[in-house]
Amino acid sequence: MASFLVEGGHRLSGSIEAQGAKNEALQVVCATLLTADVVELENIPDILDVRNLIDLLSGIGVDVNELGQGRWRFQAKSVCVSRLFEADFLKKSASLRGSVMLVGPLLARFGEAVLSKPGGDKIGRRRLDTHFIGVQKLGARFEYDVERGLYHVCTDGLQGCYMLLDEASVTGTANIVMAAVLAKGKTTLYNAACEPYVQQLCRMLNAMGAQIRGIGSNLLEIEGVESLSGCTHRILPDMIEVGSFIGMAAMTQSELCIRNVAYNELGMIPDAFKRLGIQLELRGDDIFIPQQDSYAVETFMDGSIMTLSDAPWPGLTPDLLSVLLVVATQAKGSVLIHQKMFESRLFFVDKLIDMGARIILCDPHRATVIGLGREHSLRGCVMSSPDIRAGIALLIAAMSANGKSVIHGIEQIDRGYQGIDERLNALGASIKRTEL
């Protein structure tokens, strides 16, 4: 098991650029199955989840070539559908939650898909109902194999329809859109997720010849086409990593420049950090965070406690609440963190309490952080990473703490952050990767 040995108290300096967006990469890599032509993707992050997904595609016959740093070439000309049932594919797909998004493109182009129960973060129940119901409405049939614990999904031909999604699921929307672009007739998708990742997927599909209208809204209209062609597509910078770096600079009292952030695609993220009192400046398309000895949480206009809660886009992304919670521990003032979507995502706060943070875990969804500024610095301790986002939050806490910390289970962090130890050490951090 790999671990990080972190020596806290080191200030960072210099500049850093966010990797390509993990969530977008998983979607657009799956979309390469929709055509037999060549698709080139740029700015793909070199992280475990994406590597595993690319390996899955290669295993079923997709011609995959790495062209250079972050650049990949895909051609799904010789896909062998029978390989979906092989033990190796099923085992690998079960360990990767993003594999569920293979269902839409496989159904659309080949009329058949296989789905084993996907893994991923242990952050509570994550429903797949939106995926299932959506493709069923388009004409897919699900057959459950009890012995092998998998779903065989097939169709005699997908047919466009109107559907109102039961939740604005990002991956559910992506899956349904990828199925609908090759379905016969028109699909109207209401209550669709409209995150930048979904917008990017839709723009890529339109570049391939799809007919999708309403991009950026929660009402998508998709006119099915006979086939799609190849394209070249560049992935956005990862907004979660941008937010992580903002929080990291604040917690370590560092001056840091985050380059090429695609600021207009960050939504409420900069404002959420500003509400915690963190200063940041937009310089072109870079974010500059000056060194701050302290920062104070804002209150609402009526004087009530500040609340930060997640919501579907354009609301605040749930993936950053763990980072915001950690940053709040060293602020002046109190804040309520309300994680609405996942019931286990706040359970890492017990480690922050061990480090000296003043946090009241109200229930599985809410935590009150009592910030005492730098009056009570965090102290190093031994901890484990339960999921990607909690992992980076714990790393930020350890970097700001007095003394040394050990973070076990960093494979979770590696799933979402590309060479994070090397990149941060180049800025002045002290993080050592080791096998314990």
Long-range contacts (C-beta under 8 A, 24 or more apart in sequence): 1-408, 1-409, 1-411, 1-435, 1-436, 2-409, 2-410, 2-411, 2-414, 2-433, 2-434, 2-435, 2-436, 3-406, 3-407, 3-408, 3-409, 3-410, 3-433, 3-434, 3-435, 3-436, 4-395, 4-398, 4-405, 4-406, 4-407, 4-410, 4-413, 4-421, 4-431, 4-432, 4-433, 4-434, 5-404, 5-405, 5-406, 5-431, 5-432, 5-433, 5-434, 6-380, 6-395, 6-398, 6-399, 6-401, 6-404, 6-405, 6-406, 6-407, 6-429, 6-430, 6-431, 6-432, 7-403, 7-404, 7-430, 7-431, 8-378, 8-380, 8-398, 8-399, 8-400, 8-401, 8-402, 8-403, 8-404, 8-405, 9-400, 9-401, 9-402, 10-252, 10-399, 10-428, 10-429, 10-430, 11-252, 11-253, 11-254, 11-291, 11-428, 12-248, 12-249, 12-252, 12-254, 12-255, 12-256, 12-424, 12-427, 12-428, 12-429, 13-254, 13-255, 13-256, 13-427, 13-428, 14-256, 14-257, 14-426, 14-427, 14-428, 15-256, 15-257, 15-258, 15-259, 15-286, 16-245, 16-256, 16-257, 16-258, 16-259, 16-423, 16-427, 17-237, 17-258, 17-259, 17-260, 18-237, 18-238, 18-239, 18-241, 18-242, 18-245, 18-258, 18-260, 18-261, 19-43, 19-45, 19-46, 19-47, 19-237, 19-238, 19-241, 19-417, 19-418, 20-44, 20-45, 20-70, 20-235, 20-236, 20-237, 20-238, 21-45, 21-196, 21-197, 21-200, 21-235, 21-236, 21-237, 21-238, 21-239, 21-240, 22-47, 22-49, 22-50, 22-238, 22-240, 22-416, 23-170, 23-195, 23-197, 23-238, 23-240, 24-196, 24-197, 24-200, 24-201, 24-235, 24-236, 25-50, 25-235, 26-50, 26-53, 26-98, 26-101, 26-171, 27-101, 27-171, 27-174, 27-197, 27-198, 27-200, 27-201, 28-200, 28-201, 28-204, 28-233, 28-235, 29-53, 29-54, 29-57, 29-74, 30-98, 30-101, 30-102, 30-104, 30-105, 30-174, 30-178, 31-105, 31-178, 31-201, 31-204, 31-205, 31-208, 32-57, 32-62, 32-74, 32-75, 32-76, 33-57, 33-62, 33-76, 33-79, 33-102, 33-105, 33-106, 33-109, 34-76, 34-105, 34-108, 34-109, 34-178, 34-181, 34-182, 34-205, 34-208, 34-228, 35-76, 35-109, 35-208, 35-227, 35-228, 35-229, 35-230, 36-75, 36-76, 36-77, 37-75, 37-77, 37-228, 37-229, 37-230, 38-73, 38-74, 38-75, 38-230, 39-73, 39-74, 39-75, 39-208, 39-230, 39-231, 39-232, 39-233, 40-67, 40-71, 40-72, 40-73, 40-74, 40-230, 40-231, 40-232, 40-233, 41-71, 41-72, 41-74, 41-232, 41-233, 41-234, 41-235, 42-70, 42-71, 42-232, 42-233, 42-234, 42-235, 43-70, 43-234, 43-235, 43-236, 43-237, 44-70, 44-71, 44-72, 44-235, 45-70, 45-235, 45-238, 45-418, 46-70, 46-418, 46-419, 47-414, 47-415, 47-416, 47-417, 47-418, 48-411, 48-414, 48-415, 49-96, 49-98, 49-415, 49-416, 52-92, 52-95, 52-96, 53-96, 53-98, 53-99, 55-92, 56-89, 56-92, 56-93, 56-96, 56-99, 56-102, 59-83, 59-88, 59-89, 59-92, 60-84, 60-89, 75-230, 76-109, 79-109, 79-110, 81-106, 81-110, 81-112, 84-112, 84-113, 84-114, 85-114, 89-114, 90-114, 90-116, 90-148, 90-150, 93-118, 94-118, 94-119, 95-119, 96-120, 97-121, 97-126, 98-171, 100-128, 100-131, 100-171, 100-175, 101-171, 101-174, 101-175, 101-178, 103-131, 103-135, 103-153, 103-175, 103-179, 104-131, 104-135, 104-174, 104-175, 104-176, 104-177, 104-178, 104-179, 105-178, 105-179, 107-135, 107-138, 107-140, 107-153, 107-154, 107-155, 107-158, 107-179, 108-158, 108-178, 108-179, 108-180, 108-181, 108-182, 108-183, 109-182, 111-154, 111-155, 111-156, 111-157, 112-152, 112-153, 112-154, 112-155, 113-152, 113-153, 113-154, 114-150, 114-151, 114-152, 114-153, 115-150, 115-151, 115-153, 116-148, 116-149, 116-150, 116-151, 117-149, 117-150, 121-386, 121-387, 121-388, 121-389, 121-412, 122-344, 122-386, 122-387, 123-342, 123-344, 123-345, 123-386, 123-387, 123-390, 124-342, 124-343, 124-344, 124-345, 124-364, 125-343, 126-342, 127-167, 127-169, 128-172, 129-166, 130-165, 130-166, 130-167, 130-169, 130-172, 130-173, 130-176, 131-169, 131-171, 131-172, 131-175, 131-176, 133-163, 133-166, 134-163, 134-165, 134-172, 134-175, 134-176, 134-179, 135-175, 135-176, 135-179, 137-161, 137-163, 138-176, 138-179, 138-180, 138-183, 138-187, 139-183, 140-179, 157-184, 158-182, 158-183, 158-184, 158-224, 159-183, 159-184, 159-185, 160-184, 160-185, 160-186, 160-187, 160-222, 160-223, 160-224, 161-185, 161-187, 161-188, 162-187, 162-188, 162-190, 163-187, 163-188, 163-189, 163-190, 164-190, 164-191, 165-189, 165-190, 165-191, 165-192, 166-191, 167-191, 168-192, 168-193, 168-194, 168-218, 168-312, 168-313, 169-193, 170-195, 170-197, 170-198, 173-198, 173-220, 174-198, 174-201, 177-201, 177-202, 177-205, 177-212, 177-220, 177-222, 178-205, 180-222, 180-224, 181-205, 181-210, 181-211, 181-212, 181-222, 181-224, 181-225, 181-228, 182-224, 182-225, 182-226, 182-227, 182-228, 183-222, 183-224, 184-224, 185-223, 185-224, 186-221, 186-222, 186-223, 186-224, 187-220, 187-221, 187-222, 187-224, 188-219, 188-220, 188-221, 188-222, 189-219, 189-220, 189-221, 189-222, 190-218, 190-219, 191-218, 192-217, 192-218, 192-219, 192-220, 193-218, 193-312, 193-313, 194-218, 194-312, 194-313, 194-314, 195-313, 195-317, 196-236, 196-239, 196-265, 196-267, 196-313, 197-236, 200-233, 200-235, 200-236, 203-233, 204-231, 204-233, 207-231, 207-233, 236-262, 236-265, 237-261, 237-262, 237-265, 239-265, 239-266, 239-267, 239-269, 239-317, 240-317, 240-319, 240-320, 240-389, 240-416, 241-417, 242-266, 242-269, 242-287, 243-269, 243-272, 243-273, 243-320, 243-323, 243-324, 244-320, 244-323, 244-392, 244-396, 244-417, 246-270, 246-273, 246-278, 246-280, 246-287, 246-289, 247-273, 247-278, 247-323, 247-324, 247-326, 247-327, 247-396, 248-396, 248-399, 248-424, 249-289, 250-276, 250-278, 250-289, 250-292, 250-295, 250-327, 250-330, 251-326, 251-327, 251-330, 251-396, 251-397, 251-399, 251-400, 252-396, 252-399, 252-400, 252-429, 253-291, 253-292, 253-293, 254-289, 254-291, 254-427, 254-428, 255-288, 255-289, 255-290, 255-291, 256-288, 256-289, 256-427, 257-283, 257-286, 257-287, 257-288, 257-289, 258-286, 258-287, 258-288, 258-289, 259-285, 259-286, 260-285, 260-286, 261-285, 261-286, 261-287, 263-287, 267-313, 267-314, 267-316, 267-317, 268-314, 268-315, 268-316, 269-316, 269-317, 269-320, 272-308, 272-316, 272-320, 272-324, 273-324, 273-327, 274-298, 275-306, 275-308, 276-306, 276-324, 276-327, 276-328, 276-331, 276-335, 277-331, 277-332, 277-333, 278-327, 293-374, 294-332, 294-373, 294-374, 295-330, 295-331, 295-332, 296-331, 296-332, 296-333, 296-373, 297-328, 297-331, 297-332, 297-333, 297-334, 297-335, 297-371, 298-333, 299-333, 305-334, 305-335, 305-336, 305-368, 306-333, 306-334, 306-335, 306-336, 307-335, 307-336, 307-338, 308-335, 308-336, 308-337, 308-338, 309-337, 309-338, 309-339, 309-340, 310-338, 310-339, 310-340, 310-341, 311-340, 318-342, 318-345, 319-389, 320-389, 321-345, 321-389, 322-346, 322-348, 322-389, 322-390, 322-392, 322-393, 323-389, 323-392, 323-393, 323-396, 325-349, 325-352, 325-359, 325-367, 325-369, 325-393, 326-352, 326-393, 326-394, 326-396, 326-397, 327-396, 328-369, 328-371, 329-357, 329-358, 329-359, 329-369, 329-371, 329-378, 329-397, 330-371, 330-373, 330-374, 330-377, 330-378, 330-400, 331-369, 331-371, 331-373, 332-371, 332-372, 332-373, 333-371, 334-368, 334-369, 334-370, 334-371, 335-368, 335-369, 335-371, 336-366, 336-367, 336-368, 336-369, 337-366, 337-367, 337-368, 337-369, 338-365, 338-366, 339-365, 339-366, 339-367, 340-365, 344-386, 345-387, 345-389, 345-390, 347-386, 348-383, 348-386, 348-387, 348-390, 348-393, 348-394, 351-381, 351-383, 351-384, 351-394, 351-397, 352-378, 352-394, 352-397, 354-381, 354-383, 355-379, 355-380, 355-381, 355-397, 355-401, 355-405, 357-397, 377-401, 377-402, 378-402, 379-403, 380-404, 380-405, 381-405, 381-406, 382-406, 382-408, 383-407, 383-408, 384-408, 384-409, 385-409, 385-410, 385-412, 385-413, 386-412, 387-412, 388-412, 388-413, 388-415, 388-416, 388-417, 389-416, 391-416, 392-416, 392-417, 392-420, 395-420, 395-431, 399-424, 399-429, 399-431, 406-436, 408-436
